């Protein structure tokens, strides 16, 4: 929650982990659970503060707050509450582990998380993965993916993207030409150029490169990627391009897709709202409004129900 919210009613007493832990405890005591109280506490705190509440709870009641809530809640509401109790990097690490465990890999999920995060977020996710599972994320990704997709994900996992704001016009021209030669020119031999440029250059540099590419090639980079690649590799490249152009727009589109048509993809809804809550959620909300002519809150309200709806709306507030 940004500082602009500090005047809202629920913050007026300031943060008190002890009081919050007791509130959660009393919400879970006796017959029936007081979901309203749980929503109130969890939605109005930062993820760091929720860590402190968990520690306090453990100290006071000698039980893990997650376990208690798990036993008391169910369905999507439970999933969203448990997601909020992790630091975003821990939650993302769990999602990645889930995507790779057992038979079959959920490549879309790997792409959505790994191709949209900045260096620091990737470093934090790798550390959380190690801490939670005592496994190496890079090794797991290597053994669970193959070919070109593996190459781009491993490059992204290096977390060595340039994050300066300066744009080097000459480099943009050079990269655009390299991409053109690698793609439209002779696709198949040269993804290396794409991997290096899309995973290593700064977002502002990439925007200049995409403009130069259109001049060189007469069509936009997305069109070329679509005509030259397919499947998961195409998805990874398009995600990287989309984030360089407009990351909040990428997430707005993802949220829209998760609620469009029959059936809602609640997992995506939870994942995006919870992990972006303290980074770019305000920008995502703004973008959603522009793109779909209705507020994200309206979309969520009409697509969800019950305590799950109440919690998501509280996060969006």
KARA-V332177 format. One record per run of one state. SS is the DSSP state (A for helix, B for strand, O for the rest). FROM is the first residue (numbers start at 1). TO is the last residue. If there is no record, write none. Layout:
# KARA-V332177
SS;FROM;TO / SS;FROM;TO
This chain:
# KARA-V332177
O;1;2 / A;3;7 / O;8;8 / A;9;11 / O;12;16 / A;17;28 / O;29;34 / A;35;43 / O;44;46 / A;47;61 / O;62;64 / A;65;72 / O;73;74 / A;75;85 / O;86;87 / A;88;100 / O;101;106 / A;107;114 / O;115;118 / A;119;133 / O;134;136 / A;137;144 / O;145;146 / A;147;157 / O;158;168 / A;169;185 / O;186;190 / A;191;200 / O;201;202 / A;203;217 / O;218;220 / A;221;228 / O;229;230 / A;231;259 / O;260;265 / A;266;276 / O;277;280 / A;281;292 / O;293;295 / A;296;303 / O;304;305 / A;306;316 / O;317;317
